[in-house]
């Protein structure tokens, strides 16, 4: 692991358990937690190989696995990964820092058809590692693979910086929306969902 993530430095020690309990409660209440997964599923072929980068408790990856995809989920917080393993058996859940992600070394050498970076993950990585996180995610995609990244724009990571970082990572922007359910992007939007592609050539 590299520098401590903002998930560690900007939240208290009880935050992780609160987060786990929150999503378990929402799932028990029948709240729709699969919006991100529906969008990813619509953009890939059946039975795709998908990286859930910053998987948290596994809700997005689990929904994709339920749709027939092969999912590998990674998160830097061991407690979140343990919750994902307990609540959503099936996908391969791993503890890993996105800033130095090397899944081949962890026994997952095959590239991915898609990656999803949901749940404000980009706002919780270690300060200054955003460019490297995007480079490492891009490196795990096959040529012509897609990455879908969503985060709130009030969390300290400017959209202009994100666009510069995705350019540097070799990812091409194809679409931008204001929500995971495809509401149109506007300059005043407070959330951005960006669809990126690793060029085929």
C-alpha positions in Angstrom: 0.0 0.0 0.0 1.1 3.5 -0.8 0.0 6.8 0.9 -3.0 6.6 3.2 -6.3 7.2 1.3 -8.7 10.0 2.2 -11.0 7.2 3.3 -8.6 6.7 6.2 -7.4 10.2 6.8 -10.6 12.2 6.5 -13.0 9.8 8.3 -13.0 8.5 11.9 -12.3 4.9 12.9 -16.1 4.1 13.1 -16.8 5.3 9.6 -16.1 2.0 7.8 -18.5 0.0 10.1 -21.2 2.8 9.7 -20.8 2.4 5.9 -21.1 -1.4 6.0 -24.2 -1.2 8.3 -25.8 1.5 6.1 -25.7 -0.6 2.9 -26.8 -3.7 4.7 -29.7 -1.8 6.0 -30.6 -0.3 2.6 -30.4 -3.7 1.0 -32.7 -5.2 3.7 -35.2 -2.4 3.1 -35.3 -3.2 -0.6 -33.7 0.1 -1.8 -32.4 0.0 -5.4 -28.6 -0.2 -5.1 -27.9 -1.4 -8.7 -28.2 1.8 -10.7 -24.5 1.9 -11.6 -24.5 -1.8 -12.5 -27.4 -1.4 -14.9 -25.5 1.2 -16.8 -22.3 -0.8 -17.0 -24.3 -3.9 -18.0 -25.9 -2.0 -20.9 -22.5 -1.1 -22.3 -20.8 -4.5 -22.3 -21.4 -7.9 -23.9 -23.0 -10.7 -21.9 -20.5 -12.5 -19.7 -17.9 -9.7 -19.7 -15.0 -9.4 -17.4 -15.5 -6.4 -15.1 -13.2 -4.6 -12.6 -15.1 -3.0 -9.7 -12.4 -0.5 -8.7 -13.0 0.7 -5.2 -15.6 -1.9 -4.6 -16.5 -1.0 -1.0 -19.1 -3.5 0.3 -19.5 -5.1 -3.1 -23.0 -3.8 -4.1 -22.1 -2.8 -7.7 -19.9 -5.9 -8.4 -22.5 -8.2 -6.9 -25.2 -6.8 -9.1 -23.0 -7.2 -12.2 -22.2 -10.8 -11.2 -25.9 -11.5 -10.8 -26.2 -10.4 -14.5 -23.8 -13.0 -15.5 -20.5 -11.1 -15.6 -17.2 -12.2 -14.2 -16.3 -9.6 -11.5 -13.1 -8.8 -9.6 -13.5 -6.2 -6.9 -10.7 -4.3 -5.2 -10.7 -1.9 -2.3 -8.0 -0.6 0.0 -10.1 -1.1 3.2 -9.8 -4.7 4.4 -13.0 -4.4 6.4 -15.0 -3.4 3.3 -13.6 -6.3 1.4 -14.4 -8.7 4.2 -18.0 -7.4 4.2 -18.2 -7.9 0.4 -16.9 -11.5 0.8 -19.5 -12.2 3.5 -22.5 -10.5 1.8 -21.8 -11.3 -1.8 -20.0 -14.6 -2.4 -19.1 -15.3 -6.0 -17.0 -12.4 -7.3 -13.3 -12.3 -6.4 -12.8 -9.6 -3.8 -9.3 -8.4 -3.1 -7.6 -5.8 -0.8 -5.6 -3.5 -3.1 -4.6 0.1 -3.4 -5.8 1.5 -6.7 -2.7 3.7 -7.0 -0.4 0.7 -7.3 -2.9 -1.8 -8.6 -1.3 -4.9 -10.1 -3.9 -7.7 -10.5 -1.5 -9.9 -12.5 0.6 -10.2 -9.3 -2.6 -11.2 -7.4 -3.4 -14.0 -9.8 -5.7 -12.1 -12.1 -3.6 -11.6 -15.3 -6.5 -11.4 -17.8 -7.5 -7.9 -18.9 -10.9 -6.5 -18.3 -13.7 -5.6 -20.7 -14.8 -2.8 -18.4 -14.1 -1.1 -15.1 -16.5 0.8 -12.9 -15.3 3.4 -10.4 -18.5 4.3 -8.5 -19.4 5.6 -5.0 -17.1 8.7 -5.0 -14.0 6.5 -5.1 -12.0 9.2 -6.8 -12.7 11.5 -4.0 -11.4 9.0 -1.4 -8.0 8.0 -3.0 -4.9 9.4 -1.4 -4.3 13.1 -2.3 -2.2 13.4 -5.5 -2.7 9.8 -6.6 -5.7 10.5 -8.9 -3.6 10.4 -12.1 -1.9 7.1 -11.1 -5.2 5.5 -10.1 -6.6 6.3 -13.5 -3.4 5.0 -15.2 -3.6 1.8 -13.2 -7.3 1.3 -14.0 -6.6 2.0 -17.7 -3.7 -0.5 -17.7 -6.1 -3.3 -16.6 -8.5 -2.7 -19.5 -8.2 -4.6 -22.8 -7.9 -2.4 -25.9 -11.4 -0.9 -26.6 -12.4 -1.6 -23.0 -14.6 1.0 -21.2 -14.3 2.6 -17.8 -17.2 4.4 -16.1 -16.3 6.8 -13.4 -18.8 8.8 -11.2 -18.1 11.2 -8.4 -19.6 14.3 -6.7 -18.1 17.6 -7.9 -18.1 19.1 -4.4 -15.5 16.8 -3.0 -12.3 18.5 -3.9 -11.4 16.8 -7.2 -12.1 19.3 -10.0 -13.6 17.9 -13.2 -11.0 19.8 -15.3 -8.3 18.0 -13.4 -10.1 14.7 -13.9 -10.2 15.3 -17.6 -6.5 16.1 -17.7 -5.8 13.0 -15.7 -7.9 10.7 -18.0 -6.1 12.2 -21.0 -2.7 11.4 -19.4 -3.9 7.9 -18.7 -4.6 7.4 -22.3 -8.4 7.2 -21.9 -10.8 8.8 -24.4 -13.9 10.5 -23.2 -17.1 9.3 -25.0 -20.0 10.4 -22.8 -20.8 12.5 -19.8 -24.0 12.4 -17.7 -25.2 14.0 -14.5 -26.3 10.8 -13.0 -26.0 7.0 -13.4 -29.5 6.9 -14.9 -28.3 9.1 -17.8 -29.7 12.5 -16.9 -28.1 15.0 -19.2 -24.9 16.7 -18.1 -25.0 20.4 -17.6 -22.3 22.9 -16.4 -24.3 23.4 -13.1 -24.5 19.6 -12.4 -23.1 18.6 -9.0 -22.2 15.0 -10.1 -20.5 13.6 -13.1 -20.6 10.2 -14.7 -18.0 9.9 -17.4 -17.7 7.0 -19.9 -14.1 6.5 -21.1 -12.6 4.1 -23.5 -9.1 2.7 -23.9 -8.3 3.1 -27.6 -8.1 0.0 -29.6 -5.0 1.1 -31.5 
